[in-house]
Every structure is written in structure tokens, then in C-alpha cells.
Amino acid sequence: MYIDGSFVTAEREPGDYDACWDIDGVNVEALDSVFLDFSNGRSAQKRTYFGPFFPAQMTEGAS
């Protein structure tokens, strides 16, 4: 797993974090289904884990 976002900066009170994880060797069926829910701006991930989690192999499409 890799962590990024303001959580890894010098900010005194970070506003968020972004995480990515390698899916290789992971039993996806054993995961909390929220890790694969990207709907509504990843709101379920943010509500459950306070930030988004992206599979490292997923292509970023916003930029």
C-alpha cells in the first residue's frame, strides 16, 4: 500500500489522504466490498475509511 495526499506533507492538520494498493495476490472476494466501490466520488470509501483507496493497476482518468 502507498499513501499520498496532504497526510504525507508538512501540513499541521492534513485534510485527506489517498491510498493505492497492489491487487496482485489479493483475494478480492475476501475484501470489504467498499474497496471496489468508486461510485459517488468514492463516498462509501471515504465514509468508512476516511479516504479513497485505488487499485494500483487502475488507470487514473481524471487528468
N, CA, C and O atoms as a Tripos MOL2 file, in Angstrom:
@<TRIPOS>MOLECULE
protein
  252   251    63     0     0
PROTEIN
NO_CHARGES

@<TRIPOS>ATOM
      1 N           0.8410   -1.1610    0.0000 N.3       1 MET1
      2 CA          0.0000    0.0000    0.0000 C.3       1 MET1
      3 C           0.8910    1.2300    0.0000 C.2       1 MET1
      4 O           1.9480    1.2500    0.6300 O.2       1 MET1
      5 N           0.4500    2.2480   -0.7110 N.am      2 TYR2
      6 CA          1.1470    3.5220   -0.7760 C.3       2 TYR2
      7 C           0.1910    4.6250   -0.3420 C.2       2 TYR2
      8 O          -0.9800    4.6140   -0.7210 O.2       2 TYR2
      9 N           0.6800    5.5760    0.4520 N.am      3 ILE3
     10 CA         -0.1290    6.6790    0.9580 C.3       3 ILE3
     11 C           0.3860    7.9850    0.3660 C.2       3 ILE3
     12 O           1.5950    8.1990    0.2650 O.2       3 ILE3
     13 N          -0.5460    8.8590   -0.0250 N.am      4 ASP4
     14 CA         -0.2100   10.1670   -0.5780 C.3       4 ASP4
     15 C          -1.2670   11.1580   -0.1050 C.2       4 ASP4
     16 O          -2.0940   10.8190    0.7420 O.2       4 ASP4
     17 N          -1.2510   12.3480   -0.6260 N.am      5 GLY5
     18 CA         -2.1950   13.3830   -0.2220 C.3       5 GLY5
     19 C          -1.5830   14.2610    0.8460 C.2       5 GLY5
     20 O          -0.4050   14.1200    1.1730 O.2       5 GLY5
     21 N          -2.3780   15.1700    1.3940 N.am      6 SER6
     22 CA         -1.8270   16.1140    2.3660 C.3       6 SER6
     23 C          -1.3720   15.4340    3.6520 C.2       6 SER6
     24 O          -0.6580   16.0400    4.4520 O.2       6 SER6
     25 N          -1.7730   14.1920    3.8590 N.am      7 PHE7
     26 CA         -1.3630   13.4400    5.0430 C.3       7 PHE7
     27 C           0.1540   13.2570    5.0960 C.2       7 PHE7
     28 O           0.7250   13.1470    6.1810 O.2       7 PHE7
     29 N           0.8000   13.2240    3.9500 N.am      8 VAL8
     30 CA          2.2480   12.9950    3.9110 C.3       8 VAL8
     31 C           3.0330   14.2710    3.6410 C.2       8 VAL8
     32 O           4.1860   14.2130    3.2130 O.2       8 VAL8
     33 N           2.4180   15.4160    3.8860 N.am      9 THR9
     34 CA          3.1020   16.6960    3.7220 C.3       9 THR9
     35 C           3.4270   17.2720    5.0950 C.2       9 THR9
     36 O           3.1960   16.6270    6.1180 O.2       9 THR9
     37 N           3.9530   18.4620    5.1090 N.am     10 ALA10
     38 CA          4.3110   19.1190    6.3660 C.3      10 ALA10
     39 C           3.1320   19.8640    6.9890 C.2      10 ALA10
     40 O           3.3050   20.5460    7.9990 O.2      10 ALA10
     41 N           1.9360   19.7480    6.4050 N.am     11 GLU11
     42 CA          0.7730   20.4330    6.9680 C.3      11 GLU11
     43 C           0.5400   19.9770    8.4020 C.2      11 GLU11
     44 O           0.6330   18.7910    8.7160 O.2      11 GLU11
     45 N           0.2360   20.9370    9.2650 N.am     12 ARG12
     46 CA         -0.0030   20.6160   10.6770 C.3      12 ARG12
     47 C          -1.2710   19.7770   10.8520 C.2      12 ARG12
     48 O          -1.3160   18.8950   11.7100 O.2      12 ARG12
     49 N          -2.2880   20.0440   10.0510 N.am     13 GLU13
     50 CA         -3.5330   19.2810   10.1200 C.3      13 GLU13
     51 C          -3.9250   18.8700    8.7060 C.2      13 GLU13
     52 O          -4.6290   19.6070    8.0160 O.2      13 GLU13
     53 N          -3.4770   17.7140    8.2800 N.am     14 PRO14
     54 CA         -3.7790   17.2540    6.9100 C.3      14 PRO14
     55 C          -5.2850   17.1300    6.6950 C.2      14 PRO14
     56 O          -6.0350   16.7740    7.6050 O.2      14 PRO14
     57 N          -5.7020   17.4310    5.4790 N.am     15 GLY15
     58 CA         -7.1170   17.3540    5.1610 C.3      15 GLY15
     59 C          -7.5480   15.9990    4.6470 C.2      15 GLY15
     60 O          -8.7150   15.6290    4.7700 O.2      15 GLY15
     61 N          -6.6180   15.2520    4.0730 N.am     16 ASP16
     62 CA         -7.0140   13.9750    3.4880 C.3      16 ASP16
     63 C          -5.7880   13.1060    3.2220 C.2      16 ASP16
     64 O          -4.6500   13.5070    3.4640 O.2      16 ASP16
     65 N          -6.0530   11.9400    2.7320 N.am     17 TYR17
     66 CA         -5.0020   11.0720    2.2220 C.3      17 TYR17
     67 C          -5.5590   10.3500    1.0100 C.2      17 TYR17
     68 O          -6.7750   10.2700    0.8330 O.2      17 TYR17
     69 N          -4.6950    9.8360    0.1940 N.am     18 ASP18
     70 CA         -5.0530    8.9830   -0.9310 C.3      18 ASP18
     71 C          -4.2080    7.7360   -0.7860 C.2      18 ASP18
     72 O          -3.0280    7.8150   -0.4460 O.2      18 ASP18
     73 N          -4.7970    6.6010   -1.0400 N.am     19 ALA19
     74 CA         -4.0680    5.3410   -0.9150 C.3      19 ALA19
     75 C          -4.2230    4.5300   -2.1990 C.2      19 ALA19
     76 O          -5.2690    4.5590   -2.8460 O.2      19 ALA19
     77 N          -3.1750    3.8150   -2.5510 N.am     20 CYS20
     78 CA         -3.3010    2.8390   -3.6250 C.3      20 CYS20
     79 C          -2.6890    1.5290   -3.1300 C.2      20 CYS20
     80 O          -1.7810    1.5160   -2.2990 O.2      20 CYS20
     81 N          -3.2080    0.4490   -3.6590 N.am     21 TRP21
     82 CA         -2.7710   -0.8710   -3.2140 C.3      21 TRP21
     83 C          -2.6220   -1.7750   -4.4270 C.2      21 TRP21
     84 O          -3.3310   -1.6320   -5.4230 O.2      21 TRP21
     85 N          -1.6990   -2.6920   -4.3230 N.am     22 ASP22
     86 CA         -1.4010   -3.6380   -5.3950 C.3      22 ASP22
     87 C          -2.3660   -4.8070   -5.2970 C.2      22 ASP22
     88 O          -2.4580   -5.4480   -4.2500 O.2      22 ASP22
     89 N          -3.0870   -5.0920   -6.3790 N.am     23 ILE23
     90 CA         -4.0760   -6.1740   -6.3450 C.3      23 ILE23
     91 C          -3.4570   -7.5530   -6.5670 C.2      23 ILE23
     92 O          -4.1180   -8.5660   -6.3400 O.2      23 ILE23
     93 N          -2.1960   -7.6080   -7.0070 N.am     24 ASP24
     94 CA         -1.5550   -8.8970   -7.2580 C.3      24 ASP24
     95 C          -1.5290   -9.7520   -5.9990 C.2      24 ASP24
     96 O          -1.0380   -9.3190   -4.9560 O.2      24 ASP24
     97 N          -2.0540  -10.9540   -6.0990 N.am     25 GLY25
     98 CA         -2.0510  -11.8890   -4.9880 C.3      25 GLY25
     99 C          -3.1460  -11.6580   -3.9590 C.2      25 GLY25
    100 O          -3.2010  -12.3650   -2.9530 O.2      25 GLY25
    101 N          -4.0210  -10.6790   -4.1900 N.am     26 VAL26
    102 CA         -5.0880  -10.3720   -3.2380 C.3      26 VAL26
    103 C          -6.3350  -11.1730   -3.5950 C.2      26 VAL26
    104 O          -6.7460  -11.2160   -4.7550 O.2      26 VAL26
    105 N          -6.9260  -11.7980   -2.6010 N.am     27 ASN27
    106 CA         -8.2020  -12.4860   -2.7920 C.3      27 ASN27
    107 C          -9.2850  -11.4130   -2.7120 C.2      27 ASN27
    108 O          -9.7380  -11.0600   -1.6230 O.2      27 ASN27
    109 N          -9.6950  -10.9010   -3.8640 N.am     28 VAL28
    110 CA        -10.6420   -9.7920   -3.9360 C.3      28 VAL28
    111 C         -11.9600  -10.1510   -3.2560 C.2      28 VAL28
    112 O         -12.6240   -9.2750   -2.7020 O.2      28 VAL28
    113 N         -12.3420  -11.4050   -3.2890 N.am     29 GLU29
    114 CA        -13.6010  -11.8210   -2.6580 C.3      29 GLU29
    115 C         -13.5480  -11.7070   -1.1410 C.2      29 GLU29
    116 O         -14.5930  -11.6510   -0.4940 O.2      29 GLU29
    117 N         -12.3500  -11.6710   -0.5620 N.am     30 ALA30
    118 CA        -12.2050  -11.5520    0.8890 C.3      30 ALA30
    119 C         -12.1770  -10.0860    1.3480 C.2      30 ALA30
    120 O         -12.2340   -9.8120    2.5470 O.2      30 ALA30
    121 N         -12.0910   -9.1530    0.4060 N.am     31 LEU31
    122 CA        -12.0340   -7.7280    0.7410 C.3      31 LEU31
    123 C         -13.4030   -7.1820    1.1380 C.2      31 LEU31
    124 O         -14.4390   -7.7010    0.7230 O.2      31 LEU31
    125 N         -13.3870   -6.1470    1.9340 N.am     32 ASP32
    126 CA        -14.5860   -5.3550    2.1640 C.3      32 ASP32
    127 C         -14.9780   -4.8070    0.7890 C.2      32 ASP32
    128 O         -14.1350   -4.2250    0.1070 O.2      32 ASP32
    129 N         -16.2150   -4.9740    0.3720 N.am     33 SER33
    130 CA        -16.6480   -4.5550   -0.9600 C.3      33 SER33
    131 C         -16.4900   -3.0570   -1.1870 C.2      33 SER33
    132 O         -16.4870   -2.6110   -2.3350 O.2      33 SER33
    133 N         -16.3610   -2.2810   -0.1370 N.am     34 VAL34
    134 CA        -16.1980   -0.8370   -0.2780 C.3      34 VAL34
    135 C         -14.9070   -0.4940   -1.0360 C.2      34 VAL34
    136 O         -14.8240    0.5690   -1.6530 O.2      34 VAL34
    137 N         -13.9020   -1.3800   -0.9980 N.am     35 PHE35
    138 CA        -12.6550   -1.1210   -1.7070 C.3      35 PHE35
    139 C         -12.8330   -1.1250   -3.2250 C.2      35 PHE35
    140 O         -11.9690   -0.6300   -3.9480 O.2      35 PHE35
    141 N         -13.9240   -1.6690   -3.7050 N.am     36 LEU36
    142 CA        -14.1760   -1.7150   -5.1450 C.3      36 LEU36
    143 C         -15.3600   -0.8400   -5.5400 C.2      36 LEU36
    144 O         -15.8470   -0.9270   -6.6680 O.2      36 LEU36
    145 N         -15.8220   -0.0040   -4.6250 N.am     37 ASP37
    146 CA        -16.9550    0.8830   -4.8820 C.3      37 ASP37
    147 C         -16.4260    2.2940   -5.1410 C.2      37 ASP37
    148 O         -15.9820    2.9810   -4.2210 O.2      37 ASP37
    149 N         -16.4820    2.7150   -6.4060 N.am     38 PHE38
    150 CA        -15.9680    4.0240   -6.7900 C.3      38 PHE38
    151 C         -17.0960    4.9930   -7.1310 C.2      38 PHE38
    152 O         -16.8540    6.0560   -7.7020 O.2      38 PHE38
    153 N         -18.3250    4.6250   -6.7810 N.am     39 SER39
    154 CA        -19.4800    5.4600   -7.0920 C.3      39 SER39
    155 C         -19.5360    6.6960   -6.1990 C.2      39 SER39
    156 O         -18.9440    6.7330   -5.1200 O.2      39 SER39
    157 N         -20.2570    7.6950   -6.6700 N.am     40 ASN40
    158 CA        -20.4930    8.9290   -5.9040 C.3      40 ASN40
    159 C         -19.2070    9.5320   -5.3450 C.2      40 ASN40
    160 O         -19.1500    9.9220   -4.1780 O.2      40 ASN40
    161 N         -18.1840    9.6040   -6.1820 N.am     41 GLY41
    162 CA        -16.9250   10.1990   -5.7290 C.3      41 GLY41
    163 C         -16.2460    9.4000   -4.6320 C.2      41 GLY41
    164 O         -15.5460    9.9640   -3.7910 O.2      41 GLY41
    165 N         -16.4500    8.0910   -4.6370 N.am     42 ARG42
    166 CA        -15.8710    7.1790   -3.6390 C.3      42 ARG42
    167 C         -16.3820    7.4750   -2.2310 C.2      42 ARG42
    168 O         -15.6610    7.2930   -1.2500 O.2      42 ARG42
    169 N         -17.6330    7.9310   -2.1380 N.am     43 SER43
    170 CA        -18.2000    8.3370   -0.8490 C.3      43 SER43
    171 C         -18.2300    7.2060    0.1750 C.2      43 SER43
    172 O         -18.0050    7.4540    1.3590 O.2      43 SER43
    173 N         -18.5010    5.9820   -0.2460 N.am     44 ALA44
    174 CA        -18.5330    4.8630    0.7130 C.3      44 ALA44
    175 C         -17.1460    4.6070    1.2980 C.2      44 ALA44
    176 O         -17.0180    4.3270    2.4900 O.2      44 ALA44
    177 N         -16.1070    4.7010    0.4650 N.am     45 GLN45
    178 CA        -14.7360    4.5320    0.9590 C.3      45 GLN45
    179 C         -14.3970    5.6370    1.9560 C.2      45 GLN45
    180 O         -13.8390    5.3740    3.0220 O.2      45 GLN45
    181 N         -14.7350    6.8630    1.6060 N.am     46 LYS46
    182 CA        -14.4240    7.9990    2.4740 C.3      46 LYS46
    183 C         -15.2020    7.9220    3.7930 C.2      46 LYS46
    184 O         -14.6710    8.2510    4.8540 O.2      46 LYS46
    185 N         -16.4500    7.4890    3.7160 N.am     47 ARG47
    186 CA        -17.2700    7.3590    4.9240 C.3      47 ARG47
    187 C         -16.7350    6.2530    5.8320 C.2      47 ARG47
    188 O         -16.7270    6.4010    7.0540 O.2      47 ARG47
    189 N         -16.2950    5.1600    5.2460 N.am     48 THR48
    190 CA        -15.8440    4.0070    6.0190 C.3      48 THR48
    191 C         -14.4010    4.1400    6.5000 C.2      48 THR48
    192 O         -14.0950    3.8390    7.6530 O.2      48 THR48
    193 N         -13.5110    4.5960    5.6060 N.am     49 TYR49
    194 CA        -12.0710    4.6310    5.9110 C.3      49 TYR49
    195 C         -11.4760    6.0350    5.8820 C.2      49 TYR49
    196 O         -10.2590    6.1920    5.9770 O.2      49 TYR49
    197 N         -12.3200    7.0540    5.7520 N.am     50 PHE50
    198 CA        -11.8910    8.4610    5.7860 C.3      50 PHE50
    199 C         -10.9680    8.8530    4.6410 C.2      50 PHE50
    200 O         -10.2430    9.8440    4.7360 O.2      50 PHE50
    201 N         -10.9900    8.0760    3.5550 N.am     51 GLY51
    202 CA        -10.1870    8.4010    2.3810 C.3      51 GLY51
    203 C         -10.3840    7.3620    1.2980 C.2      51 GLY51
    204 O         -10.9290    6.2890    1.5540 O.2      51 GLY51
    205 N          -9.9400    7.6750    0.0800 N.am     52 PRO52
    206 CA        -10.1050    6.7590   -1.0390 C.3      52 PRO52
    207 C          -8.9480    5.7640   -1.1750 C.2      52 PRO52
    208 O          -7.8050    6.0570   -0.8260 O.2      52 PRO52
    209 N          -9.2760    4.6020   -1.6840 N.am     53 PHE53
    210 CA         -8.2990    3.5420   -1.9590 C.3      53 PHE53
    211 C          -8.4310    3.1470   -3.4270 C.2      53 PHE53
    212 O          -9.5170    2.8000   -3.8920 O.2      53 PHE53
    213 N          -7.3280    3.2020   -4.1410 N.am     54 PHE54
    214 CA         -7.3280    2.8580   -5.5610 C.3      54 PHE54
    215 C          -6.4470    1.6430   -5.8110 C.2      54 PHE54
    216 O          -5.3340    1.5780   -5.2910 O.2      54 PHE54
    217 N          -6.9220    0.6750   -6.6000 N.am     55 PRO55
    218 CA         -6.0120   -0.4000   -7.0270 C.3      55 PRO55
    219 C          -4.8970    0.2240   -7.8600 C.2      55 PRO55
    220 O          -5.1640    1.0420   -8.7400 O.2      55 PRO55
    221 N          -3.6610   -0.1530   -7.5920 N.am     56 ALA56
    222 CA         -2.5180    0.4380   -8.2970 C.3      56 ALA56
    223 C          -2.5920    0.1930   -9.7930 C.2      56 ALA56
    224 O          -2.0630    0.9890  -10.5690 O.2      56 ALA56
    225 N          -3.2310   -0.8800  -10.2160 N.am     57 GLN57
    226 CA         -3.3170   -1.2130  -11.6330 C.3      57 GLN57
    227 C          -4.4320   -0.4480  -12.3470 C.2      57 GLN57
    228 O          -4.5680   -0.5580  -13.5650 O.2      57 GLN57
    229 N          -5.2250    0.3190  -11.6140 N.am     58 MET58
    230 CA         -6.3340    1.0630  -12.2000 C.3      58 MET58
    231 C          -5.8000    2.3350  -12.8370 C.2      58 MET58
    232 O          -5.0390    3.0690  -12.2060 O.2      58 MET58
    233 N          -6.1850    2.6070  -14.0720 N.am     59 THR59
    234 CA         -5.7410    3.8060  -14.7680 C.3      59 THR59
    235 C          -6.4970    5.0060  -14.2340 C.2      59 THR59
    236 O          -7.7240    4.9880  -14.1420 O.2      59 THR59
    237 N          -5.7610    6.0470  -13.8840 N.am     60 GLU60
    238 CA         -6.3720    7.2960  -13.4240 C.3      60 GLU60
    239 C          -6.9320    7.9990  -14.6410 C.2      60 GLU60
    240 O          -6.2340    8.1500  -15.6440 O.2      60 GLU60
    241 N          -8.1820    8.4330  -14.5710 N.am     61 GLY61
    242 CA         -8.8120    9.0110  -15.7410 C.3      61 GLY61
    243 C          -9.2180   10.4610  -15.6210 C.2      61 GLY61
    244 O          -9.7370   11.0180  -16.5890 O.2      61 GLY61
    245 N          -9.0090   11.1010  -14.4870 N.am     62 ALA62
    246 CA         -9.4630   12.4770  -14.3020 C.3      62 ALA62
    247 C          -8.5850   13.4880  -15.0190 C.2      62 ALA62
    248 O          -9.0780   14.5300  -15.4510 O.2      62 ALA62
    249 N          -7.3060   13.2080  -15.1540 N.am     63 SER63
    250 CA         -6.4200   14.1700  -15.8080 C.3      63 SER63
    251 C          -5.9570   13.6190  -17.1390 C.2      63 SER63
    252 O          -5.1990   14.2780  -17.8510 O.2      63 SER63
@<TRIPOS>BOND
     1     1     2 1
     2     2     3 1
     3     3     4 2
     4     3     5 am
     5     5     6 1
     6     6     7 1
     7     7     8 2
     8     7     9 am
     9     9    10 1
    10    10    11 1
    11    11    12 2
    12    11    13 am
    13    13    14 1
    14    14    15 1
    15    15    16 2
    16    15    17 am
    17    17    18 1
    18    18    19 1
    19    19    20 2
    20    19    21 am
    21    21    22 1
    22    22    23 1
    23    23    24 2
    24    23    25 am
    25    25    26 1
    26    26    27 1
    27    27    28 2
    28    27    29 am
    29    29    30 1
    30    30    31 1
    31    31    32 2
    32    31    33 am
    33    33    34 1
    34    34    35 1
    35    35    36 2
    36    35    37 am
    37    37    38 1
    38    38    39 1
    39    39    40 2
    40    39    41 am
    41    41    42 1
    42    42    43 1
    43    43    44 2
    44    43    45 am
    45    45    46 1
    46    46    47 1
    47    47    48 2
    48    47    49 am
    49    49    50 1
    50    50    51 1
    51    51    52 2
    52    51    53 am
    53    53    54 1
    54    54    55 1
    55    55    56 2
    56    55    57 am
    57    57    58 1
    58    58    59 1
    59    59    60 2
    60    59    61 am
    61    61    62 1
    62    62    63 1
    63    63    64 2
    64    63    65 am
    65    65    66 1
    66    66    67 1
    67    67    68 2
    68    67    69 am
    69    69    70 1
    70    70    71 1
    71    71    72 2
    72    71    73 am
    73    73    74 1
    74    74    75 1
    75    75    76 2
    76    75    77 am
    77    77    78 1
    78    78    79 1
    79    79    80 2
    80    79    81 am
    81    81    82 1
    82    82    83 1
    83    83    84 2
    84    83    85 am
    85    85    86 1
    86    86    87 1
    87    87    88 2
    88    87    89 am
    89    89    90 1
    90    90    91 1
    91    91    92 2
    92    91    93 am
    93    93    94 1
    94    94    95 1
    95    95    96 2
    96    95    97 am
    97    97    98 1
    98    98    99 1
    99    99   100 2
   100    99   101 am
   101   101   102 1
   102   102   103 1
   103   103   104 2
   104   103   105 am
   105   105   106 1
   106   106   107 1
   107   107   108 2
   108   107   109 am
   109   109   110 1
   110   110   111 1
   111   111   112 2
   112   111   113 am
   113   113   114 1
   114   114   115 1
   115   115   116 2
   116   115   117 am
   117   117   118 1
   118   118   119 1
   119   119   120 2
   120   119   121 am
   121   121   122 1
   122   122   123 1
   123   123   124 2
   124   123   125 am
   125   125   126 1
   126   126   127 1
   127   127   128 2
   128   127   129 am
   129   129   130 1
   130   130   131 1
   131   131   132 2
   132   131   133 am
   133   133   134 1
   134   134   135 1
   135   135   136 2
   136   135   137 am
   137   137   138 1
   138   138   139 1
   139   139   140 2
   140   139   141 am
   141   141   142 1
   142   142   143 1
   143   143   144 2
   144   143   145 am
   145   145   146 1
   146   146   147 1
   147   147   148 2
   148   147   149 am
   149   149   150 1
   150   150   151 1
   151   151   152 2
   152   151   153 am
   153   153   154 1
   154   154   155 1
   155   155   156 2
   156   155   157 am
   157   157   158 1
   158   158   159 1
   159   159   160 2
   160   159   161 am
   161   161   162 1
   162   162   163 1
   163   163   164 2
   164   163   165 am
   165   165   166 1
   166   166   167 1
   167   167   168 2
   168   167   169 am
   169   169   170 1
   170   170   171 1
   171   171   172 2
   172   171   173 am
   173   173   174 1
   174   174   175 1
   175   175   176 2
   176   175   177 am
   177   177   178 1
   178   178   179 1
   179   179   180 2
   180   179   181 am
   181   181   182 1
   182   182   183 1
   183   183   184 2
   184   183   185 am
   185   185   186 1
   186   186   187 1
   187   187   188 2
   188   187   189 am
   189   189   190 1
   190   190   191 1
   191   191   192 2
   192   191   193 am
   193   193   194 1
   194   194   195 1
   195   195   196 2
   196   195   197 am
   197   197   198 1
   198   198   199 1
   199   199   200 2
   200   199   201 am
   201   201   202 1
   202   202   203 1
   203   203   204 2
   204   203   205 am
   205   205   206 1
   206   206   207 1
   207   207   208 2
   208   207   209 am
   209   209   210 1
   210   210   211 1
   211   211   212 2
   212   211   213 am
   213   213   214 1
   214   214   215 1
   215   215   216 2
   216   215   217 am
   217   217   218 1
   218   218   219 1
   219   219   220 2
   220   219   221 am
   221   221   222 1
   222   222   223 1
   223   223   224 2
   224   223   225 am
   225   225   226 1
   226   226   227 1
   227   227   228 2
   228   227   229 am
   229   229   230 1
   230   230   231 1
   231   231   232 2
   232   231   233 am
   233   233   234 1
   234   234   235 1
   235   235   236 2
   236   235   237 am
   237   237   238 1
   238   238   239 1
   239   239   240 2
   240   239   241 am
   241   241   242 1
   242   242   243 1
   243   243   244 2
   244   243   245 am
   245   245   246 1
   246   246   247 1
   247   247   248 2
   248   247   249 am
   249   249   250 1
   250   250   251 1
   251   251   252 2
@<TRIPOS>SUBSTRUCTURE
     1 MET1         2 RESIDUE 1 A MET
     2 TYR2         6 RESIDUE 1 A TYR
     3 ILE3        10 RESIDUE 1 A ILE
     4 ASP4        14 RESIDUE 1 A ASP
     5 GLY5        18 RESIDUE 1 A GLY
     6 SER6        22 RESIDUE 1 A SER
     7 PHE7        26 RESIDUE 1 A PHE
     8 VAL8        30 RESIDUE 1 A VAL
     9 THR9        34 RESIDUE 1 A THR
    10 ALA10       38 RESIDUE 1 A ALA
    11 GLU11       42 RESIDUE 1 A GLU
    12 ARG12       46 RESIDUE 1 A ARG
    13 GLU13       50 RESIDUE 1 A GLU
    14 PRO14       54 RESIDUE 1 A PRO
    15 GLY15       58 RESIDUE 1 A GLY
    16 ASP16       62 RESIDUE 1 A ASP
    17 TYR17       66 RESIDUE 1 A TYR
    18 ASP18       70 RESIDUE 1 A ASP
    19 ALA19       74 RESIDUE 1 A ALA
    20 CYS20       78 RESIDUE 1 A CYS
    21 TRP21       82 RESIDUE 1 A TRP
    22 ASP22       86 RESIDUE 1 A ASP
    23 ILE23       90 RESIDUE 1 A ILE
    24 ASP24       94 RESIDUE 1 A ASP
    25 GLY25       98 RESIDUE 1 A GLY
    26 VAL26      102 RESIDUE 1 A VAL
    27 ASN27      106 RESIDUE 1 A ASN
    28 VAL28      110 RESIDUE 1 A VAL
    29 GLU29      114 RESIDUE 1 A GLU
    30 ALA30      118 RESIDUE 1 A ALA
    31 LEU31      122 RESIDUE 1 A LEU
    32 ASP32      126 RESIDUE 1 A ASP
    33 SER33      130 RESIDUE 1 A SER
    34 VAL34      134 RESIDUE 1 A VAL
    35 PHE35      138 RESIDUE 1 A PHE
    36 LEU36      142 RESIDUE 1 A LEU
    37 ASP37      146 RESIDUE 1 A ASP
    38 PHE38      150 RESIDUE 1 A PHE
    39 SER39      154 RESIDUE 1 A SER
    40 ASN40      158 RESIDUE 1 A ASN
    41 GLY41      162 RESIDUE 1 A GLY
    42 ARG42      166 RESIDUE 1 A ARG
    43 SER43      170 RESIDUE 1 A SER
    44 ALA44      174 RESIDUE 1 A ALA
    45 GLN45      178 RESIDUE 1 A GLN
    46 LYS46      182 RESIDUE 1 A LYS
    47 ARG47      186 RESIDUE 1 A ARG
    48 THR48      190 RESIDUE 1 A THR
    49 TYR49      194 RESIDUE 1 A TYR
    50 PHE50      198 RESIDUE 1 A PHE
    51 GLY51      202 RESIDUE 1 A GLY
    52 PRO52      206 RESIDUE 1 A PRO
    53 PHE53      210 RESIDUE 1 A PHE
    54 PHE54      214 RESIDUE 1 A PHE
    55 PRO55      218 RESIDUE 1 A PRO
    56 ALA56      222 RESIDUE 1 A ALA
    57 GLN57      226 RESIDUE 1 A GLN
    58 MET58      230 RESIDUE 1 A MET
    59 THR59      234 RESIDUE 1 A THR
    60 GLU60      238 RESIDUE 1 A GLU
    61 GLY61      242 RESIDUE 1 A GLY
    62 ALA62      246 RESIDUE 1 A ALA
    63 SER63      250 RESIDUE 1 A SER
